[in-house]
Amino acid sequence: MTSSTSVKGLIPHLHFSGEAAQAIAHYERALGAHTAALMRWRDLPGGGVEGDEAERVMHARLLVGPATLLVADRVTGSPSVPSNGTILLELDDADEMARRFEALATGGRVTMPIHDAFWGAKFGILEDPFGVTWMFHLGSMND
């Protein structure tokens, strides 16, 4: 298999049902994310989204360190999307890893505490209060 030189990036895109604004605020607090762009459904050219759904997030781009995370809310008539899956967050400082893990888990649940994994890394898993599963990793990935 050859690699493609035309791929510019691979960006996770999380979909919510009205909780995107709360998730963004949580990610800003817990991960130090910065909201670089945010549009609400009321900003959609031509309208079409009314009532409370018009205030939902249509598109948000968060910067988490050098990484990008996209966030949006579904509204009535939005295409169905599968589960948000899992996001792996790589860190290079154990103390920061522990702080971010604890902060992101607030209101959610830890499914695997940070521990020394058999492959020589520190690793932990949590589900945030919005149902998104995050894996925290510090160390070698052993390709």
Residue pairs with C-beta under 8 A, 6 or more apart in sequence:
9 68
11 68
11 69
11 70
12 69
12 70
12 85
12 87
13 69
13 70
13 71
13 72
14 20
14 23
14 69
14 70
14 71
14 72
14 84
14 130
14 132
15 72
15 73
15 74
15 81
15 84
16 23
16 57
16 71
16 72
16 73
16 74
16 130
17 73
17 74
18 53
18 56
18 73
19 73
19 130
20 56
20 57
20 60
20 71
20 72
20 73
21 56
21 57
21 73
22 129
22 130
23 71
23 128
23 130
23 132
24 33
24 35
24 38
24 57
24 60
24 62
24 71
26 104
26 106
26 107
26 128
26 129
26 130
27 33
27 62
27 64
27 69
27 71
27 104
28 34
28 35
28 62
29 103
30 100
30 103
30 104
30 106
30 128
31 64
31 89
31 100
31 103
31 104
32 64
32 65
32 100
33 62
33 63
33 64
33 69
34 62
34 63
35 60
35 61
35 62
36 61
36 62
36 63
37 59
37 60
37 61
38 57
38 59
38 60
38 61
39 57
39 58
39 59
39 60
40 54
40 55
40 56
40 57
40 58
41 49
41 53
41 54
41 55
41 56
41 57
41 58
41 73
41 75
42 49
42 54
42 55
43 58
44 58
49 56
49 75
49 76
53 73
53 75
53 76
56 73
56 75
57 71
57 72
57 73
58 72
58 73
59 70
59 72
60 70
60 71
60 72
61 68
61 69
61 70
62 68
62 69
62 70
62 71
63 69
64 89
69 87
74 81
84 131
84 132
84 133
85 133
86 133
86 134
86 135
87 132
87 133
87 134
87 135
88 134
88 135
88 137
89 100
89 134
89 135
89 136
89 137
90 137
90 138
91 97
91 100
91 136
91 137
91 138
92 138
93 138
94 122
94 138
97 114
97 122
97 124
97 136
97 138
98 114
100 136
101 110
101 114
101 124
101 126
101 136
104 126
104 128
104 134
105 126
105 128
106 129
107 128
107 129
108 126
108 127
108 128
108 129
108 130
109 126
109 127
110 124
110 125
110 126
111 125
111 126
111 127
111 133
112 123
112 124
112 125
112 126
113 124
114 122
114 123
114 124
114 136
115 122
115 123
115 124
116 122
117 123
117 139
119 139
119 140
119 141
119 142
120 139
120 140
120 142
121 137
121 138
121 139
121 140
121 141
122 136
122 137
122 138
122 139
123 135
123 136
123 137
123 138
123 139
124 135
124 136
125 133
125 134
125 135
125 136
126 133
126 134
126 136
127 133
127 134
128 134
